[in-house]
Amino acid sequence: MLLIPCPYCGMDRPEIEFRNGGEAHVARPPDPAAIDDAAWTDYLYFRSNPKGLYAERWRHASGCGRFFNVVRDTVSDRTLASYKAGEPRPERFAGTLP
């Protein structure tokens, strides 16, 4: 079972309490009307899918209901860090994440 630490609730909880929100730190285009269809398609549908460290967005659906970010190793499925939405990635992972 995957245990995910919620940075708001302060404890590790089972994965079934959470909903995955996809890749973290994906910036919305500042003016969506000004970009072409190909760029809008890239923003909506294309994400990195690395083997190794990956920053994901999660929601504690059965708990506090808040969104937060998790750094997870996709090979071992181990959670390495969690941090509140809006916070930058932890410094120790700055150069290792896509």
Rosetta constraint file for C-alpha pairs under 8 A:
AtomPair CA 1 CA 14 HARMONIC 6.77 0.50
AtomPair CA 1 CA 15 HARMONIC 7.05 0.50
AtomPair CA 2 CA 14 HARMONIC 6.05 0.50
AtomPair CA 2 CA 15 HARMONIC 5.37 0.50
AtomPair CA 2 CA 77 HARMONIC 7.39 0.50
AtomPair CA 2 CA 78 HARMONIC 7.46 0.50
AtomPair CA 3 CA 12 HARMONIC 5.70 0.50
AtomPair CA 3 CA 13 HARMONIC 5.34 0.50
AtomPair CA 3 CA 14 HARMONIC 4.68 0.50
AtomPair CA 3 CA 15 HARMONIC 5.73 0.50
AtomPair CA 3 CA 79 HARMONIC 7.51 0.50
AtomPair CA 4 CA 12 HARMONIC 5.17 0.50
AtomPair CA 4 CA 13 HARMONIC 5.41 0.50
AtomPair CA 4 CA 14 HARMONIC 6.28 0.50
AtomPair CA 4 CA 15 HARMONIC 6.22 0.50
AtomPair CA 4 CA 79 HARMONIC 6.63 0.50
AtomPair CA 5 CA 10 HARMONIC 6.74 0.50
AtomPair CA 5 CA 11 HARMONIC 5.30 0.50
AtomPair CA 5 CA 12 HARMONIC 3.97 0.50
AtomPair CA 5 CA 13 HARMONIC 6.18 0.50
AtomPair CA 5 CA 81 HARMONIC 7.87 0.50
AtomPair CA 5 CA 82 HARMONIC 6.36 0.50
AtomPair CA 6 CA 10 HARMONIC 5.57 0.50
AtomPair CA 6 CA 11 HARMONIC 5.89 0.50
AtomPair CA 6 CA 12 HARMONIC 6.40 0.50
AtomPair CA 6 CA 13 HARMONIC 7.39 0.50
AtomPair CA 6 CA 60 HARMONIC 7.19 0.50
AtomPair CA 6 CA 68 HARMONIC 7.56 0.50
AtomPair CA 6 CA 82 HARMONIC 6.86 0.50
AtomPair CA 6 CA 83 HARMONIC 7.96 0.50
AtomPair CA 7 CA 11 HARMONIC 7.46 0.50
AtomPair CA 7 CA 68 HARMONIC 7.36 0.50
AtomPair CA 7 CA 82 HARMONIC 6.18 0.50
AtomPair CA 7 CA 83 HARMONIC 5.68 0.50
AtomPair CA 7 CA 84 HARMONIC 6.07 0.50
AtomPair CA 8 CA 64 HARMONIC 7.43 0.50
AtomPair CA 8 CA 66 HARMONIC 7.76 0.50
AtomPair CA 8 CA 84 HARMONIC 7.29 0.50
AtomPair CA 9 CA 63 HARMONIC 7.88 0.50
AtomPair CA 9 CA 64 HARMONIC 6.91 0.50
AtomPair CA 13 CA 17 HARMONIC 7.04 0.50
AtomPair CA 14 CA 18 HARMONIC 7.82 0.50
AtomPair CA 17 CA 60 HARMONIC 6.13 0.50
AtomPair CA 17 CA 61 HARMONIC 5.92 0.50
AtomPair CA 17 CA 62 HARMONIC 4.85 0.50
AtomPair CA 17 CA 63 HARMONIC 6.92 0.50
AtomPair CA 18 CA 58 HARMONIC 6.58 0.50
AtomPair CA 18 CA 59 HARMONIC 5.49 0.50
AtomPair CA 18 CA 60 HARMONIC 4.57 0.50
AtomPair CA 18 CA 61 HARMONIC 5.19 0.50
AtomPair CA 18 CA 62 HARMONIC 6.64 0.50
AtomPair CA 19 CA 58 HARMONIC 5.72 0.50
AtomPair CA 19 CA 59 HARMONIC 5.22 0.50
AtomPair CA 19 CA 60 HARMONIC 6.67 0.50
AtomPair CA 19 CA 61 HARMONIC 6.33 0.50
AtomPair CA 20 CA 56 HARMONIC 7.54 0.50
AtomPair CA 20 CA 57 HARMONIC 6.26 0.50
AtomPair CA 20 CA 58 HARMONIC 4.63 0.50
AtomPair CA 20 CA 59 HARMONIC 6.51 0.50
AtomPair CA 21 CA 56 HARMONIC 7.05 0.50
AtomPair CA 21 CA 57 HARMONIC 4.85 0.50
AtomPair CA 21 CA 58 HARMONIC 5.14 0.50
AtomPair CA 21 CA 59 HARMONIC 6.94 0.50
AtomPair CA 22 CA 56 HARMONIC 5.62 0.50
AtomPair CA 22 CA 57 HARMONIC 5.55 0.50
AtomPair CA 22 CA 58 HARMONIC 7.51 0.50
AtomPair CA 23 CA 47 HARMONIC 6.88 0.50
AtomPair CA 23 CA 48 HARMONIC 7.80 0.50
AtomPair CA 23 CA 54 HARMONIC 7.77 0.50
AtomPair CA 23 CA 55 HARMONIC 6.10 0.50
AtomPair CA 23 CA 56 HARMONIC 4.46 0.50
AtomPair CA 23 CA 57 HARMONIC 5.83 0.50
AtomPair CA 24 CA 55 HARMONIC 5.35 0.50
AtomPair CA 24 CA 56 HARMONIC 4.54 0.50
AtomPair CA 24 CA 57 HARMONIC 4.82 0.50
AtomPair CA 24 CA 69 HARMONIC 6.38 0.50
AtomPair CA 25 CA 55 HARMONIC 7.80 0.50
AtomPair CA 28 CA 32 HARMONIC 7.98 0.50
AtomPair CA 28 CA 43 HARMONIC 7.28 0.50
AtomPair CA 29 CA 43 HARMONIC 7.86 0.50
AtomPair CA 31 CA 35 HARMONIC 7.25 0.50
AtomPair CA 32 CA 40 HARMONIC 7.25 0.50
AtomPair CA 35 CA 39 HARMONIC 6.17 0.50
AtomPair CA 35 CA 40 HARMONIC 6.58 0.50
AtomPair CA 36 CA 40 HARMONIC 6.34 0.50
AtomPair CA 37 CA 41 HARMONIC 6.01 0.50
AtomPair CA 38 CA 42 HARMONIC 6.22 0.50
AtomPair CA 39 CA 43 HARMONIC 6.30 0.50
AtomPair CA 40 CA 44 HARMONIC 6.22 0.50
AtomPair CA 41 CA 45 HARMONIC 5.88 0.50
AtomPair CA 41 CA 46 HARMONIC 7.46 0.50
AtomPair CA 42 CA 46 HARMONIC 5.06 0.50
AtomPair CA 48 CA 98 HARMONIC 7.13 0.50
AtomPair CA 50 CA 54 HARMONIC 6.79 0.50
AtomPair CA 50 CA 74 HARMONIC 7.64 0.50
AtomPair CA 50 CA 98 HARMONIC 7.76 0.50
AtomPair CA 51 CA 73 HARMONIC 7.79 0.50
AtomPair CA 51 CA 74 HARMONIC 5.84 0.50
AtomPair CA 51 CA 75 HARMONIC 6.21 0.50
AtomPair CA 52 CA 72 HARMONIC 7.88 0.50
AtomPair CA 52 CA 73 HARMONIC 4.93 0.50
AtomPair CA 52 CA 74 HARMONIC 5.05 0.50
AtomPair CA 52 CA 75 HARMONIC 5.57 0.50
AtomPair CA 53 CA 71 HARMONIC 6.62 0.50
AtomPair CA 53 CA 72 HARMONIC 5.63 0.50
AtomPair CA 53 CA 73 HARMONIC 4.42 0.50
AtomPair CA 53 CA 74 HARMONIC 6.27 0.50
AtomPair CA 53 CA 96 HARMONIC 7.03 0.50
AtomPair CA 53 CA 97 HARMONIC 6.02 0.50
AtomPair CA 54 CA 71 HARMONIC 5.57 0.50
AtomPair CA 54 CA 72 HARMONIC 5.39 0.50
AtomPair CA 54 CA 73 HARMONIC 6.22 0.50
AtomPair CA 54 CA 74 HARMONIC 6.86 0.50
AtomPair CA 54 CA 97 HARMONIC 6.00 0.50
AtomPair CA 54 CA 98 HARMONIC 7.12 0.50
AtomPair CA 55 CA 69 HARMONIC 6.66 0.50
AtomPair CA 55 CA 70 HARMONIC 5.61 0.50
AtomPair CA 55 CA 71 HARMONIC 4.48 0.50
AtomPair CA 55 CA 72 HARMONIC 6.42 0.50
AtomPair CA 55 CA 97 HARMONIC 7.00 0.50
AtomPair CA 56 CA 69 HARMONIC 5.51 0.50
AtomPair CA 56 CA 70 HARMONIC 5.22 0.50
AtomPair CA 56 CA 71 HARMONIC 6.36 0.50
AtomPair CA 56 CA 72 HARMONIC 7.40 0.50
AtomPair CA 57 CA 67 HARMONIC 6.84 0.50
AtomPair CA 57 CA 68 HARMONIC 5.77 0.50
AtomPair CA 57 CA 69 HARMONIC 4.49 0.50
AtomPair CA 57 CA 70 HARMONIC 6.32 0.50
AtomPair CA 58 CA 67 HARMONIC 5.56 0.50
AtomPair CA 58 CA 68 HARMONIC 5.48 0.50
AtomPair CA 58 CA 69 HARMONIC 5.96 0.50
AtomPair CA 58 CA 70 HARMONIC 7.11 0.50
AtomPair CA 59 CA 65 HARMONIC 6.14 0.50
AtomPair CA 59 CA 66 HARMONIC 5.47 0.50
AtomPair CA 59 CA 67 HARMONIC 4.27 0.50
AtomPair CA 59 CA 68 HARMONIC 6.33 0.50
AtomPair CA 60 CA 64 HARMONIC 5.91 0.50
AtomPair CA 60 CA 65 HARMONIC 4.80 0.50
AtomPair CA 60 CA 66 HARMONIC 5.65 0.50
AtomPair CA 60 CA 67 HARMONIC 6.61 0.50
AtomPair CA 61 CA 65 HARMONIC 4.71 0.50
AtomPair CA 61 CA 66 HARMONIC 7.38 0.50
AtomPair CA 67 CA 84 HARMONIC 7.40 0.50
AtomPair CA 67 CA 85 HARMONIC 6.10 0.50
AtomPair CA 68 CA 82 HARMONIC 7.23 0.50
AtomPair CA 68 CA 83 HARMONIC 6.04 0.50
AtomPair CA 68 CA 84 HARMONIC 4.66 0.50
AtomPair CA 68 CA 85 HARMONIC 4.47 0.50
AtomPair CA 69 CA 82 HARMONIC 5.61 0.50
AtomPair CA 69 CA 83 HARMONIC 5.38 0.50
AtomPair CA 69 CA 84 HARMONIC 6.15 0.50
AtomPair CA 69 CA 85 HARMONIC 6.03 0.50
AtomPair CA 70 CA 79 HARMONIC 6.96 0.50
AtomPair CA 70 CA 80 HARMONIC 7.53 0.50
AtomPair CA 70 CA 81 HARMONIC 5.70 0.50
AtomPair CA 70 CA 82 HARMONIC 4.27 0.50
AtomPair CA 70 CA 83 HARMONIC 6.47 0.50
AtomPair CA 71 CA 79 HARMONIC 6.11 0.50
AtomPair CA 71 CA 80 HARMONIC 5.55 0.50
AtomPair CA 71 CA 81 HARMONIC 5.14 0.50
AtomPair CA 71 CA 82 HARMONIC 6.24 0.50
AtomPair CA 72 CA 77 HARMONIC 6.44 0.50
AtomPair CA 72 CA 78 HARMONIC 5.68 0.50
AtomPair CA 72 CA 79 HARMONIC 4.41 0.50
AtomPair CA 72 CA 80 HARMONIC 5.60 0.50
AtomPair CA 72 CA 81 HARMONIC 7.25 0.50
AtomPair CA 73 CA 77 HARMONIC 5.27 0.50
AtomPair CA 73 CA 78 HARMONIC 5.37 0.50
AtomPair CA 73 CA 79 HARMONIC 6.49 0.50
AtomPair CA 73 CA 80 HARMONIC 7.23 0.50
AtomPair CA 74 CA 78 HARMONIC 7.33 0.50
AtomPair CA 81 CA 90 HARMONIC 7.95 0.50
AtomPair CA 83 CA 87 HARMONIC 6.74 0.50
AtomPair CA 83 CA 89 HARMONIC 7.69 0.50
AtomPair CA 83 CA 90 HARMONIC 7.93 0.50
AtomPair CA 89 CA 93 HARMONIC 6.82 0.50
AtomPair CA 89 CA 94 HARMONIC 6.44 0.50
AtomPair CA 90 CA 94 HARMONIC 6.55 0.50
AtomPair CA 93 CA 97 HARMONIC 6.32 0.50
